Amino acid sequence: MTDRANDVSDDIINHNDVPEELMSVVASLTSERRYVPQWYVYDTRGSEMCEELIRKSKTYKVWQHEYSILQTHADDIASKVSPPAVLVDLGSGASSKTRLVIEAMLKRHGRATFVPVDMAKEFIETRGRQLEKDYPGLTVEPFGGLYMDGVRHVAARKEAKLLLWLGNSFSNISIHQQVKMLQEIRTQLSDGDRLVLGVDMNTDREAVSQAYGHQWISIWRDNLISRFNKDFGGTMDAEKFEYCCEFVENSPDQDEPSCIVLSLASSCKQRVHFETLSLDIDFEDGEKIYFYEGPNTSCKWNLRQLRRLAEKSGFAVDAHWTNDEENYCVICLAPADVIHTSV
Ligand SMILES: C[S@@+](CC[C@H](N)C(=O)[O-])C[C@H]1O[C@@H](n2cnc3c(N)ncnc32)[C@H](O)[C@@H]1O
């Protein structure tokens, strides 16, 4: 139907009752720079596979590093908001590390409300029911949707809000959108609210290339392509796409952090048919589908860069905790004016 993806106009795509959020995936796949939105990788199967990998992997250590910090500092984090408080987990997934903060909040406040926010709606609903069984005193109100919709959803609540954004997921937001997104979040928060980010600081090239290597192929290539085929009646052959990982190193003195760039490269010139959309997409040999919207998949920060990020976004660093190796950081941000007036 068309030779170049960017020639695909919306009028020639048959929507065939495809839900709106999935049409946004079609738009990203047919845009000039083809990409997949981050959330699309995490259907229920992708979420389960990812949780299993990140907990067991000997080379991708984000889960372990963050868990060890939360084990020691969950109570400090819970103490940042006054009861009654709502715990909001952006991109909650399985909430496995969040359990430590839930426990600290219940210990401190007696009761708590937990709002997991994630596009993987069914997955967080199932996990939410389990959390309610496991923790008497906890009310779980899952929000299946995009990050910012989740933030707006809780903004008007009277209780203090503790927003968590763990698993280095904030670092997958496009570098060009990060400040804007934090600024938007800032406008939705009150003085007593806090935003806690878990961010990776590991810039060791060897460790990074092992962490993002072939162990991810079954999730980030095979499961992703099977989701494309299921959602859009596609004929994509996973074997005809090569999983690629690149580490882009920036100077630690720059505001822009180093980052990973992940993509799937077509291993030949090929046409893929999506029956549900009545759409063909042609791939040149070597043409890439990037993860995700921006130039980065996963940023690698240092403390100076994090302070600058907070400063540009209307936040100030209230506290931060690193692991023993100092290659992972959990950072608590407060509305800047609150911190300034209290010192
Ligand atoms: C890297 S996983 C992190 C899961 C968990 N927080 C952890 O630390 O283990 C990212 C999660 O964010 C969700 N997600 C990605 N982009 C999203 C978006 N724009 N809005 C809402 N959820 C999103 C995914 O579905 C996935 O569950």
The ligand as an ORCA input file, in Angstrom:
! r2SCAN-3c Opt
* xyz 0 1
  C       9.902     -0.987     34.140
  S       8.272     -1.440     34.644
  C       8.395     -1.027     36.368
  C       7.472     -1.836     37.249
  C       7.631     -1.594     38.758
  N       7.333     -0.213     39.117
  C       9.022     -1.935     39.212
  O       9.735     -1.027     39.662
  O       9.400     -3.111     39.177
  C       7.344     -0.051     33.974
  C       5.842     -0.138     34.233
  O       5.271      1.098     33.803
  C       4.113      0.850     33.014
  N       4.028      1.972     32.052
  C       4.903      2.280     31.077
  N       4.568      3.415     30.453
  C       3.436      3.850     31.057
  C       2.617      4.995     30.880
  N       2.910      5.919     29.955
  N       1.545      5.148     31.686
  C       1.255      4.208     32.627
  N       2.000      3.099     32.842
  C       3.078      2.924     32.077
  C       4.351     -0.498     32.388
  O       3.129     -1.133     32.055
  C       5.130     -1.229     33.475
  O       4.291     -1.941     34.353
*
